[in-house]
């Protein structure tokens, strides 16, 4: 079986490629702009006839599209998330109409959820911003293509290699930075205790929820909601509002869902939710990652400093029953296991 993976250099794409390469009797080809790619192409700019030529040379039995943009201006998001899948579908119809297409969508396509409810694939989509809107446009292009295609609508992936553009990766980077600062202070004679007991390790304010009151709604308090100590009482992790609920799913479970979708013998529903199936407070994720890192300092939230999307989408939870029925898939990793894998793989700098 020949499988072409697009976006293999990304977070999800890397895990998907590794998983598919372990399949017996399978040859995985990587497609992208890199000179090292097996198939050179650019979904954001290549005309469909150019893409068709590349696909003709690859002769795939299946195509997995992990390519996508999570940040950037509206033009970039539209080119990668909306135009790219549409051009890919046009090329597949011309050159490889029988190949199965597995496209990675996003739960952001649904928009704000109703607290206490899980959203099914039949729910109307009302995305809250350009990212969700462009991902939805890509999903529509795939589901309306007439191809043997399925969109896996992925929740919030967590695990090794999470990029700093997302909350789990950003928190891991801030924890590593705080650890590095504390270790540096300890090594220079800043105290007799362990590195985490060193001077504060707060980070600068910034967009995307990087500054901010403690879990449980006690601004400036300790993680358990008790009042914090004074300056120098311990390291400090400053974040934005952590009151939202998200549906977290291990990146390894996402890769397994892709494998099952690629190898399924029967036709699949047009869209399948791939998430954890539970709404988890973002505070719980941050505290769990801090525990995995051994961080015992203060976690501080600042009102009004979180991302605009978090303010618009306070609840997100997917119903994953359809994926269980169609693929025999369900999550196999707990959130704690995902956070442990994320922290274990995170590069920790050594302070001079």
C-alpha positions as CSV (number, residue, x, y, z in Angstrom):
1,X,0.0,0.0,0.0
2,X,1.3,3.4,-1.0
3,X,0.4,6.2,1.4
4,X,1.2,9.9,0.6
5,X,1.3,12.1,3.8
6,X,1.1,15.8,3.3
7,X,2.3,18.0,6.2
8,X,4.5,15.3,7.6
9,X,6.9,17.9,9.0
10,X,4.2,19.3,11.4
11,X,3.2,18.2,14.9
12,X,0.3,15.9,13.9
13,X,1.9,14.9,10.6
14,X,5.1,13.7,12.3
15,X,3.2,11.4,14.6
16,X,0.9,10.2,11.8
17,X,3.9,9.4,9.5
18,X,5.7,7.5,12.3
19,X,2.5,5.4,12.9
20,X,1.9,4.6,9.3
21,X,5.5,3.6,8.6
22,X,5.1,0.8,11.2
23,X,2.4,-0.8,9.1
24,X,3.6,-3.9,7.3
25,X,3.5,-3.9,3.5
26,X,3.2,-0.1,3.4
27,X,5.4,2.5,1.7
28,X,4.9,6.0,3.1
29,X,5.7,8.9,0.9
30,X,6.2,12.4,2.2
31,X,4.8,15.3,0.2
32,X,5.6,19.0,0.7
33,X,7.8,22.0,-0.2
34,X,11.0,20.6,1.3
35,X,13.7,19.5,-1.2
36,X,13.9,16.3,0.9
37,X,10.2,15.4,0.3
38,X,9.5,12.3,-1.8
39,X,6.9,14.3,-3.7
40,X,7.4,18.0,-4.2
41,X,4.2,20.1,-4.0
42,X,2.7,23.1,-2.3
43,X,-1.1,22.9,-1.5
44,X,-1.2,26.6,-0.8
45,X,-0.1,27.8,-4.2
46,X,0.2,25.0,-6.8
47,X,-2.5,24.8,-9.4
48,X,-4.6,21.7,-9.5
49,X,-3.0,20.5,-12.7
50,X,0.5,20.8,-11.1
51,X,-0.7,18.8,-8.1
52,X,-2.2,16.2,-10.4
53,X,1.1,15.7,-12.0
54,X,2.8,15.2,-8.6
55,X,0.1,12.7,-7.6
56,X,0.4,10.8,-10.9
57,X,4.1,10.3,-10.1
58,X,3.4,9.2,-6.5
59,X,0.6,6.7,-7.5
60,X,-0.9,6.7,-3.9
61,X,-3.5,4.3,-2.7
62,X,-4.3,6.7,0.1
63,X,-3.5,10.4,0.9
64,X,-3.4,11.8,4.4
65,X,-3.6,15.6,4.5
66,X,-2.1,16.8,7.8
67,X,-1.1,20.2,6.3
68,X,-2.7,23.2,8.0
69,X,-2.0,26.6,9.4
70,X,-3.0,27.5,13.0
71,X,-1.7,31.0,13.0
72,X,-1.1,33.9,10.6
73,X,-3.3,36.4,8.9
74,X,-6.6,35.5,7.2
75,X,-5.0,35.2,3.8
76,X,-2.5,32.6,5.0
77,X,-5.1,30.7,6.8
78,X,-7.4,30.7,3.8
79,X,-4.6,29.6,1.4
80,X,-3.5,26.6,3.5
81,X,-6.7,25.5,5.3
82,X,-9.3,26.2,2.6
83,X,-7.7,26.5,-0.8
84,X,-5.2,23.7,-0.2
85,X,-7.8,20.9,0.4
86,X,-9.9,22.2,-2.5
87,X,-7.0,22.1,-4.9
88,X,-6.0,18.6,-3.6
89,X,-9.4,17.2,-4.2
90,X,-9.5,18.6,-7.7
91,X,-6.1,17.0,-8.4
92,X,-7.2,13.6,-6.9
93,X,-10.4,13.6,-9.0
94,X,-8.2,13.9,-12.1
95,X,-5.4,11.6,-11.3
96,X,-6.2,9.2,-8.4
97,X,-10.0,9.2,-8.1
98,X,-10.0,5.8,-6.2
99,X,-7.5,6.8,-3.6
100,X,-8.8,7.3,-0.1
101,X,-8.4,10.8,1.3
102,X,-8.1,11.2,5.1
103,X,-8.1,14.9,5.9
104,X,-7.5,16.4,9.4
105,X,-10.0,19.0,10.4
106,X,-10.5,20.8,13.7
107,X,-13.1,20.9,16.4
108,X,-12.7,24.7,16.1
109,X,-15.1,24.3,13.1
110,X,-18.0,23.9,15.5
111,X,-17.5,27.2,17.3
112,X,-18.8,27.8,20.8
113,X,-20.3,24.7,22.5
114,X,-23.1,24.5,25.0
115,X,-21.8,23.8,28.5
116,X,-22.6,20.2,29.6
117,X,-23.2,18.9,26.1
118,X,-21.1,17.0,23.6
119,X,-21.3,18.1,20.0
120,X,-22.0,15.5,17.3
121,X,-20.9,15.6,13.7
122,X,-24.4,16.6,12.7
123,X,-24.3,19.8,14.7
124,X,-24.4,23.1,12.8
125,X,-20.9,24.7,12.6
126,X,-20.5,28.3,13.7
127,X,-16.8,29.0,13.9
128,X,-15.7,31.9,16.1
129,X,-12.8,33.1,14.0
130,X,-10.8,32.9,10.8
131,X,-9.0,29.7,11.8
132,X,-12.2,27.7,12.4
133,X,-13.9,29.3,9.4
134,X,-11.0,28.3,7.0
135,X,-10.8,24.8,8.5
136,X,-14.5,24.4,7.9
137,X,-14.1,25.6,4.3
138,X,-11.5,22.9,3.8
139,X,-13.9,20.3,5.3
140,X,-16.7,21.3,3.0
141,X,-14.3,21.0,0.0
142,X,-13.4,17.4,1.0
143,X,-16.9,16.2,1.9
144,X,-18.4,17.7,-1.3
145,X,-15.6,16.3,-3.6
146,X,-17.2,13.0,-4.4
147,X,-14.0,11.2,-3.4
148,X,-13.6,8.3,-1.0
149,X,-12.8,10.7,1.8
150,X,-13.2,11.3,5.5
151,X,-12.5,14.3,7.7
152,X,-11.2,13.6,11.1
153,X,-12.3,16.6,13.2
154,X,-9.6,16.7,15.8
155,X,-10.0,18.2,19.3
156,X,-7.0,19.8,21.2
157,X,-4.1,17.4,20.7
158,X,-1.6,16.9,23.5
159,X,1.7,15.0,23.6
160,X,5.3,14.9,22.7
161,X,6.4,17.7,20.4
162,X,3.5,20.0,21.0
163,X,4.4,23.3,19.4
164,X,4.5,26.6,21.4
165,X,1.7,28.0,19.2
166,X,-0.8,25.9,21.2
167,X,-1.5,26.1,25.0
168,X,0.1,22.7,26.0
169,X,3.4,23.4,24.2
170,X,3.4,27.1,25.3
171,X,3.0,26.1,29.0
172,X,5.7,23.5,28.6
173,X,8.1,26.1,27.2
174,X,7.3,28.5,30.0
175,X,7.9,25.8,32.6
176,X,11.2,24.9,31.0
177,X,12.1,28.6,31.0
178,X,11.2,28.9,34.7
179,X,13.2,25.8,35.5
180,X,16.2,27.2,33.7
181,X,16.0,30.5,35.5
182,X,15.6,28.8,38.9
183,X,18.4,26.4,38.2
184,X,20.6,29.3,37.2
185,X,19.9,31.2,40.4
186,X,20.5,28.1,42.5
187,X,23.8,27.4,40.7
188,X,25.0,31.0,41.3
189,X,24.4,30.7,45.0
190,X,20.9,32.0,45.1
191,X,19.7,29.6,47.8
192,X,20.3,26.3,49.6
193,X,17.1,24.6,48.4
194,X,16.2,22.8,45.2
195,X,16.0,24.8,42.0
196,X,12.2,25.2,42.2
197,X,12.7,27.0,45.5
198,X,14.8,29.7,43.9
199,X,13.7,33.3,43.0
200,X,10.6,34.0,41.0
201,X,10.5,32.9,37.4
202,X,7.7,34.9,36.0
203,X,7.5,35.5,32.3
204,X,6.7,38.7,30.5
205,X,3.1,39.6,29.5
206,X,2.1,39.0,26.0
207,X,-0.7,37.8,23.7
208,X,-2.3,34.3,23.6
209,X,-2.8,34.2,27.4
210,X,0.7,34.5,28.6
211,X,0.0,36.7,31.6
212,X,-2.4,36.5,34.2
213,X,-4.9,34.9,38.8
214,X,-4.7,31.4,40.2
215,X,-6.7,28.3,39.3
216,X,-10.1,28.3,41.0
217,X,-10.4,32.0,40.5
218,X,-8.1,33.4,43.2
219,X,-6.0,36.0,41.4
220,X,-2.4,36.0,42.6
221,X,-3.0,32.9,44.7
222,X,-1.2,29.6,45.0
223,X,-2.4,26.6,42.8
224,X,-4.7,25.4,45.5
225,X,-6.4,28.7,45.7
226,X,-4.7,29.9,48.9
227,X,-3.1,33.4,49.0
228,X,0.4,33.5,47.6
229,X,3.5,34.7,49.3
230,X,5.3,37.9,48.8
231,X,7.9,38.7,46.1
232,X,10.7,36.1,46.1
233,X,8.5,33.4,47.8
234,X,9.0,31.0,44.9
235,X,8.9,30.7,41.1
236,X,5.8,32.0,39.3
237,X,4.1,30.9,36.1
238,X,2.1,33.8,34.6
239,X,-0.7,32.9,32.2
240,X,-4.0,34.3,30.9
241,X,-7.5,33.2,31.8
242,X,-7.7,29.5,32.3
243,X,-11.4,29.2,32.9
244,X,-12.3,27.6,29.5
245,X,-13.0,23.9,29.0
246,X,-11.4,22.0,26.2
247,X,-11.5,18.4,24.7
248,X,-7.9,17.2,24.9
249,X,-6.8,14.1,23.0
250,X,-3.4,12.4,22.9
251,X,-1.5,12.9,19.6
252,X,-0.8,9.2,19.5
253,X,-4.5,8.5,19.6
254,X,-5.0,10.9,16.7
255,X,-2.3,9.0,14.7
256,X,-4.1,5.7,15.5
257,X,-7.4,7.1,14.3
258,X,-5.7,8.1,11.0
259,X,-4.3,4.6,10.6
260,X,-7.7,3.0,11.1
261,X,-9.3,5.5,8.6
262,X,-6.6,4.7,6.0
263,X,-6.9,1.0,6.3
264,X,-10.7,0.7,6.8
265,X,-12.2,-1.6,4.1
266,X,-15.7,0.0,4.1
267,X,-16.7,3.5,3.1
268,X,-16.6,5.9,6.0
269,X,-18.9,8.7,7.2
270,X,-17.9,12.1,5.8
271,X,-16.9,13.5,9.2
272,X,-15.8,11.8,12.4
273,X,-14.9,13.5,15.7
274,X,-11.6,12.5,17.1
275,X,-11.3,13.8,20.7
276,X,-11.0,12.8,24.3
277,X,-14.8,12.9,24.6
278,X,-14.6,14.9,27.8
279,X,-14.5,18.6,28.6
280,X,-11.5,19.3,30.8
281,X,-10.8,22.6,32.6
282,X,-7.8,24.3,31.1
283,X,-6.6,24.9,34.6
284,X,-6.5,21.1,35.1
285,X,-4.2,20.7,32.1
286,X,-1.9,23.5,33.3
287,X,-1.7,22.0,36.8
288,X,-1.1,18.5,35.5
289,X,1.7,19.7,33.3
290,X,3.2,21.6,36.2
291,X,3.1,18.5,38.3
292,X,4.7,16.5,35.5
293,X,7.5,19.1,35.5
294,X,7.8,19.0,39.3
295,X,6.8,22.7,39.5
296,X,5.5,23.8,42.9
297,X,5.4,27.5,42.4
298,X,2.5,29.8,41.9
299,X,0.3,29.7,38.8
300,X,-1.0,33.2,38.2
301,X,-3.9,34.2,35.9
302,X,-4.6,37.8,34.8
303,X,-8.1,38.8,33.9
304,X,-8.6,40.0,30.4
305,X,-5.2,38.9,29.1
306,X,-6.3,35.6,27.5
307,X,-6.8,35.0,23.8
308,X,-9.9,36.3,22.1
309,X,-10.8,32.8,21.0
310,X,-10.8,31.5,24.6
311,X,-13.2,34.3,25.5
312,X,-15.5,33.4,22.7
313,X,-15.3,29.6,23.1
314,X,-15.6,28.8,26.8
315,X,-16.7,25.2,26.3
316,X,-15.6,22.6,23.8
317,X,-16.5,18.9,23.9
318,X,-16.9,16.3,21.1
319,X,-19.1,13.3,20.9
320,X,-16.8,10.5,19.7
321,X,-19.4,7.7,19.4
322,X,-19.4,7.8,15.6
323,X,-15.6,7.1,15.5
324,X,-16.1,4.2,17.8
325,X,-18.7,2.7,15.5
326,X,-17.0,3.4,12.2
327,X,-13.4,2.8,13.1
328,X,-13.5,0.8,16.4
329,X,-11.5,3.8,17.8
330,X,-11.5,5.3,21.3
331,X,-8.9,7.2,23.2
332,X,-6.3,4.9,25.0
333,X,-4.2,7.5,26.7
334,X,-5.2,9.6,29.8
335,X,-4.5,13.3,29.9
336,X,-1.9,12.6,32.6
337,X,-0.1,10.2,30.3
338,X,-0.2,12.8,27.5
339,X,1.2,15.5,29.7
340,X,4.0,13.2,31.0
341,X,5.0,12.4,27.4
342,X,4.9,16.1,26.5
343,X,7.2,17.1,29.3
344,X,9.5,14.1,28.9
345,X,10.1,15.0,25.3
346,X,10.5,18.8,26.0
347,X,14.1,20.0,25.6
348,X,15.4,21.3,28.9
349,X,18.1,23.9,28.8
350,X,21.0,23.8,31.1
351,X,21.7,27.1,32.8
352,X,25.4,28.2,32.9
